[in-house]
Amino acid sequence: RPESKRKKKQEEMRNSLTVGDKITTIGGIIGTVVNASESKIVIETGADRVRIELTRWSISSKNEDEDEEW
């Protein structure tokens, strides 16, 4: 039961991602969402504004109170 609750919470977080959200991927990449579709998102990361396309399941967490500049 606790495992299914955790999975459901993760899935809800991934489905609620919108443009401008700061996220961390499973691999540790930190970035800002610049485009979101049904199954994929595009994030922008780094000072040189590199854009990376990812599948939604690869998102680990949403960074709520992240105020640092990349």
C-alpha positions as CSV (number, residue, x, y, z in Angstrom):
1,R,0.0,0.0,0.0
2,P,2.7,2.6,0.8
3,E,4.4,1.8,-2.5
4,S,1.3,2.4,-4.5
5,K,0.6,5.7,-2.7
6,R,4.2,6.8,-3.6
7,K,3.8,5.8,-7.2
8,K,0.4,7.6,-7.5
9,K,1.9,10.8,-6.0
10,Q,4.9,10.7,-8.4
11,E,2.5,10.2,-11.4
12,E,0.3,13.1,-10.3
13,M,3.4,15.4,-9.9
14,R,4.6,14.4,-13.4
15,N,1.2,15.0,-15.0
16,S,0.9,18.4,-13.3
17,L,4.2,19.8,-14.7
18,T,3.7,23.2,-16.5
19,V,6.0,25.6,-18.3
20,G,8.2,27.4,-15.8
21,D,8.4,24.6,-13.2
22,K,11.9,23.8,-12.0
23,I,12.6,20.0,-12.0
24,T,15.2,17.4,-11.3
25,T,15.5,14.3,-13.5
26,I,16.3,10.8,-12.3
27,G,19.8,11.3,-13.6
28,G,20.3,14.5,-11.6
29,I,19.9,17.1,-14.3
30,I,18.3,20.3,-13.0
31,G,16.3,22.5,-15.4
32,T,13.3,24.6,-16.1
33,V,10.4,23.3,-18.2
34,V,10.0,25.3,-21.4
35,N,7.6,23.0,-23.3
36,A,5.3,20.2,-22.2
37,S,3.3,17.7,-24.2
38,E,1.4,14.5,-23.4
39,S,4.4,12.2,-23.1
40,K,7.5,14.5,-23.4
41,I,8.8,17.7,-22.0
42,V,11.6,20.1,-23.0
43,I,13.8,21.6,-20.2
44,E,16.3,24.4,-20.4
45,T,19.4,24.0,-18.2
46,G,22.7,25.8,-17.6
47,A,23.8,29.4,-18.2
48,D,24.2,28.7,-21.9
49,R,20.4,27.7,-22.1
50,V,20.9,24.2,-23.4
51,R,17.5,22.6,-24.2
52,I,17.0,18.8,-23.6
53,E,13.9,16.7,-24.6
54,L,12.9,14.1,-22.0
55,T,10.1,11.7,-21.4
56,R,7.8,12.5,-18.4
57,W,8.7,9.3,-16.5
58,S,12.3,10.5,-16.2
59,I,11.3,13.4,-13.9
60,S,12.3,12.7,-10.3
61,S,11.1,15.8,-8.5
62,K,9.7,19.3,-8.8
63,N,11.8,21.9,-7.0
64,E,9.4,24.3,-5.2
65,D,11.7,26.8,-3.5
66,E,14.7,26.8,-5.7
67,D,16.0,30.4,-6.0
68,E,19.5,29.9,-7.4
69,E,20.6,31.0,-10.8
70,W,22.1,28.4,-13.2
